Amino acid sequence: MPASAARQDLDRVADALAACLPTLHRTLDRRILGDFPHDRLPEAQIALLRLVADQEGVTVREAARALLMQPNNVSALVSQLTREGLLERRGDAADKRVAHLHTTAVARERIAEAEGIARRHLAAALRHLTGGELDALGSALGALNALDTHLRPTED
């Protein structure tokens, strides 16, 4: 394949992903919200809760780095989520200035509930795809995870 054709193919895939992924995310998010019986949290709070649930004990600085946010903004989110009973700050035994973040039982229940709703909606939609489409999606998962890794900024 000539270089110009390969470049056009890359541009086509990039354009399609840039259009498809946000729409897919919003569509799934709206489906979850339609079935979720609790108050909706802002996206940044949801992202922080998911991160802490995946990495119990993460610090504010580590969370900020992972979420591509400023530590003071993450600290404000932690304060809000702590007041709502969804996060706990636990002091570091070696350094009193450092706090480790942990989800509460309520947060873990709500995260599991939202993930279950998402899984049900995705499974229902996947049932409408052909075998070839399902195979293509399964094959694409590794590539999408690799793409995410390459899009993240590197630490200097």
N, C-alpha and C positions, 0 to 999 in steps of 0.2 A: 504494500500500500504506500503510495507516495506521501511525503511529509505533509503536503497541503491537505490531502484527504484525511490523514490521521488527525490533523489539527481540527478540521471541520467536524470530524466524528467526536473528538473530545469536547468541542464547543457545544455540539448538539446534546451530548449527555449532560454536560454541566448545566445548560439551560433547562433541560427537562427536570433534573434533580432540584434545581433552585426553584422551579415552579411547583413541583409535586410534593416535596417534603413538608414545606410549611402548611400546605393545604391539607395534607394527610394528618398532620399533627392537630390542626384546628378542628378538623372534622371529628377525629377521635375524642378530642377534648370536649367538644360540645355534646357528644354522645354520652360521655362519662358524666358530665354536669347534669344532663337531663335525668339521670338515674341516681345521682349521688344525693342522699338525704341531708347532708350537712352544708353549712355555709361554705361558699367558695372562698378559697384563699387566693391571694395574688400569686401570679406565676413564680415570682422570685422566692416566696415562702415555700411553695410546693417544691421547687428545685432544691432548696436547702433541706427540707424534710426528707426528700428522697435520698439526697447525698448522705445525710447523717444516718438514715436507716441502713444504707449500704455500708457505711464506714463508721460504725459506732465508736465514739471516743475521738473523733476528728476535732482538731482545734479550729478556732475562727480563721486563723491565717491559712491553714490547709484548705478549709472550705472555700475561702475567698479565691485561692489559687485554682482549685478545681472548677469553681463556678465562673471564673473569669470576671470576678467582681473585686471591688475595693474592700479591704478588711473592715473599715468603719461602716460600710453599707451592710455587710454580713452581720456585724455586731448589732446593728439596729434591728435586723430581721430576727436575730436570736432573742433580743429583748422582747419583741412583739410575740414571738412564738412561745417564749417562756411564760409571758403573762397569760397567754391563751391555754396554757397547760399542755403544750405539745412538745416542748423541748425542755431539757434540764441541762444546766451548766454544772459540771463537777470539777473542782479544783485539782490541779496537778500536785502530787505530793512533793515533787522536787522543786517546782517553780510556782509560787503562789500567784504569779501574774498570768499564768496560762490556765485556761479552762478547757475541759474536754466536753464535747456536746454529745448528748444522748437523747433519743426519742423516748417519749413517755408511752405507756401502754395504750392510751387513747390515740396517740399519733400512729402507732403501729397498727392498731385496728383500722383506722381510717385509710391508711396507705394500702393495707391488704384489701379493704373494701373497694377502693378505687381501682386497684390492679385487677381485681376480680371482674369488675364491670368492664374494664378495658378488654380483658381477655375474652369475655363473652361476646362483646361487639366485634372484636377482630375475628373470633372463630366463626361467628355467624356470617361475616362478610367473606371469609376465606372459603366457606362452603359453596359459594357461588362461582369460584374460580375453576378453571380447567386444571387437569393434572399437570399439564405443561406450565401453566402460570404458577401453580404451587411449587413446582420444581425450580422454576426461575427465581421465585422469591426466596426459597430456601438456599439456593446457591448464592444469591446476592447478599445474604446476611453477613457473611465474612467480609465481603468487599465493602459493605457499608460501614462496618466497624473499623476496618482499616482506613477508610476515607475519613471517618471521625478523628482517628488518631493523627492523620496528616494535616487536618484542618486546625487542630489545636496549636496554639502558639508554643514555641519552645522556650524553656527557661534560659535566660542568659547567664 
